[in-house]
Amino acid sequence: MDSPPHNAGDDIDTDSHDGDNAGYDDDNTGYDDDNTGYDDDGTSVGTSPRTTDYEDPIGDLLPYASVDSNWWYWIAAPIALFVLSLVGGILFFVAFLFDILLTGGILSVTTGILFAGIASLIGLVLSVMFPVAVYVDARALCEAPESSWSPDPVLYGLVALAGVVVTAFTVSIPFGIYYLYRRHVAVGTP
């Protein structure tokens, strides 16, 4: 007579479960009896301190970051580009007025085309990196136990993408300021 099929879960000792789901103990019963998240020898049992409340459509396509990572630099970059472009535009206008009187505007036009090209290349890089950085950083904040703010990475990433694609960074500036402010309140950086 044949023996009944063997199921993978038949080998698990379920009698030692105390119902807290905090971790795993060192005798592989599946749970940490004192709810500390560590084995009896002090090593971590590998459980995540915070569970995610969102479906992660990106998965492993983008890197996982910690709260201490520098992904927020890419979120601050459009703000810095905006400020530098505003100051540069004012300086260019003043220089153009002087240049019109001296050389007929040739130097200012050439300089303006050069700087516009550089700013366009920087904008192209930022249009890719800004939504990616918002998603990666929001996912890090959402999964970090020390963060008091848990933004939805998918929602914030889509808002950042829409801000870049639809409004050409117009919405990205106030969105970036809001995001960095909330991040500062939650974890202390930037």
C-alpha positions as CSV (number, residue, x, y, z in Angstrom):
1,M,0.0,0.0,0.0
2,D,1.2,3.5,-0.8
3,S,2.0,6.0,1.9
4,P,0.1,9.3,2.0
5,P,1.8,12.2,0.2
6,H,4.3,14.2,2.3
7,N,3.5,17.9,2.7
8,A,6.2,20.5,3.3
9,G,4.4,21.9,6.3
10,D,4.2,18.6,8.1
11,D,7.7,19.1,9.6
12,I,6.9,22.4,11.4
13,D,6.4,22.2,15.1
14,T,3.3,24.3,15.7
15,D,2.9,23.5,19.4
16,S,5.4,26.1,20.6
17,H,3.6,29.1,18.8
18,D,2.6,31.7,21.3
19,G,0.7,33.9,18.9
20,D,2.8,37.0,18.8
21,N,4.4,36.6,15.4
22,A,7.4,38.7,16.5
23,G,10.2,36.5,15.1
24,Y,11.9,33.2,15.1
25,D,13.7,31.4,17.9
26,D,17.0,29.5,17.6
27,D,15.3,26.0,17.7
28,N,13.4,26.8,14.5
29,T,9.9,26.7,15.9
30,G,9.1,29.7,14.0
31,Y,8.5,32.3,16.7
32,D,10.4,34.4,19.1
33,D,9.0,33.6,22.5
34,D,10.1,36.7,24.4
35,N,8.9,39.1,21.6
36,T,12.3,40.8,21.1
37,G,13.0,39.9,17.5
38,Y,16.2,38.2,18.5
39,D,17.3,34.6,19.1
40,D,18.5,33.5,22.5
41,D,22.1,34.1,21.4
42,G,21.3,37.7,20.5
43,T,21.3,37.5,16.7
44,S,18.4,39.0,14.7
45,V,15.8,36.6,13.5
46,G,15.3,38.4,10.2
47,T,11.8,39.8,10.5
48,S,11.0,43.2,9.2
49,P,10.2,45.7,11.9
50,R,7.5,47.3,9.9
51,T,5.2,45.7,7.3
52,T,4.3,47.5,4.1
53,D,0.8,48.6,3.6
54,Y,1.1,48.8,-0.2
55,E,1.5,46.6,-3.2
56,D,5.1,47.1,-4.5
57,P,4.7,47.0,-8.3
58,I,8.4,47.9,-8.9
59,G,9.8,45.1,-6.7
60,D,13.5,44.6,-7.1
61,L,13.8,46.8,-10.3
62,L,14.9,49.8,-8.2
63,P,17.3,49.6,-5.3
64,Y,16.2,49.4,-1.7
65,A,17.6,52.3,0.4
66,S,17.8,53.1,4.0
67,V,16.6,56.3,5.5
68,D,20.2,57.5,5.8
69,S,20.8,57.2,2.1
70,N,21.3,60.2,-0.1
71,W,18.4,59.7,-2.5
72,W,16.8,62.9,-1.1
73,Y,19.5,64.8,-3.0
74,W,17.7,64.0,-6.2
75,I,14.5,65.3,-4.7
76,A,16.2,68.6,-3.8
77,A,17.9,68.9,-7.2
78,P,14.9,70.4,-9.1
79,I,14.5,73.0,-6.3
80,A,18.2,73.9,-6.6
81,L,17.9,74.0,-10.4
82,F,14.9,76.3,-10.2
83,V,16.7,78.7,-7.8
84,L,19.9,78.7,-9.9
85,S,17.9,79.2,-13.1
86,L,16.0,82.1,-11.6
87,V,19.2,83.8,-10.3
88,G,20.9,83.0,-13.6
89,G,18.0,84.4,-15.6
90,I,18.1,87.7,-13.7
91,L,21.9,88.0,-14.1
92,F,21.6,87.1,-17.8
93,F,19.0,89.9,-18.3
94,V,21.2,92.5,-16.6
95,A,24.2,91.3,-18.6
96,F,22.2,91.4,-21.8
97,L,21.2,95.0,-21.2
98,F,24.8,96.0,-20.8
99,D,25.9,93.8,-23.8
100,I,23.3,95.4,-26.1
101,L,24.8,98.8,-25.4
102,L,28.4,97.5,-26.0
103,T,28.5,94.7,-28.6
104,G,25.0,94.5,-30.0
105,G,24.0,91.4,-27.9
106,I,26.2,88.8,-29.7
107,L,28.0,87.7,-26.5
108,S,24.8,87.4,-24.4
109,V,22.9,85.4,-27.1
110,T,25.8,82.9,-27.5
111,T,26.1,82.6,-23.7
112,G,22.4,82.2,-23.3
113,I,22.3,79.4,-25.9
114,L,25.1,77.6,-24.2
115,F,23.6,77.8,-20.7
116,A,20.2,76.9,-22.0
117,G,21.6,73.7,-23.5
118,I,23.4,72.8,-20.3
119,A,20.2,73.5,-18.3
120,S,18.2,71.3,-20.7
121,L,20.6,68.4,-20.2
122,I,20.4,68.7,-16.5
123,G,16.6,68.9,-16.7
124,L,16.6,65.7,-18.8
125,V,18.6,63.8,-16.2
126,L,16.3,65.2,-13.4
127,S,13.2,64.2,-15.3
128,V,14.3,60.6,-15.0
129,M,15.9,60.7,-11.5
130,F,13.3,62.8,-9.6
131,P,10.4,60.3,-9.8
132,V,12.8,57.4,-9.2
133,A,14.3,59.1,-6.1
134,V,10.9,60.0,-4.7
135,Y,9.8,56.3,-5.0
136,V,13.0,54.8,-3.5
137,D,13.1,57.4,-0.7
138,A,9.4,57.0,0.1
139,R,9.8,53.2,0.2
140,A,12.7,53.6,2.6
141,L,10.7,55.9,4.9
142,C,7.7,53.6,4.7
143,E,9.7,50.6,5.7
144,A,11.9,52.2,8.4
145,P,10.8,51.7,12.0
146,E,12.4,55.0,13.1
147,S,10.3,57.1,10.7
148,S,7.2,58.7,12.1
149,W,5.9,59.4,8.5
150,S,5.0,56.5,6.2
151,P,4.3,57.9,2.7
152,D,2.9,55.6,0.1
153,P,5.8,55.1,-2.4
154,V,3.5,54.3,-5.3
155,L,1.4,57.4,-4.8
156,Y,4.3,59.8,-4.2
157,G,6.2,58.3,-7.1
158,L,3.3,58.8,-9.5
159,V,2.7,62.4,-8.3
160,A,6.4,63.1,-8.9
161,L,6.2,61.5,-12.4
162,A,3.1,63.5,-13.2
163,G,4.8,66.6,-11.9
164,V,7.7,66.1,-14.3
165,V,5.8,64.9,-17.4
166,V,2.6,66.9,-17.3
167,T,3.7,70.2,-15.7
168,A,7.4,70.2,-16.6
169,F,8.6,70.6,-13.0
170,T,6.0,73.3,-12.1
171,V,4.4,71.0,-9.5
172,S,7.7,69.3,-8.6
173,I,9.0,72.4,-6.9
174,P,6.2,72.7,-4.2
175,F,5.9,68.9,-4.1
176,G,9.7,68.6,-3.4
177,I,9.6,71.3,-0.7
178,Y,6.6,69.6,0.9
179,Y,8.2,66.1,0.7
180,L,11.6,67.3,2.1
181,Y,9.9,69.2,4.9
182,R,7.9,66.1,5.9
183,R,11.0,63.9,5.6
184,H,12.9,66.4,7.9
185,V,10.2,66.2,10.5
186,A,10.1,62.4,10.4
187,V,13.8,61.5,10.4
188,G,15.7,64.7,10.9
189,T,17.3,65.0,7.4
190,P,17.7,67.0,5.3
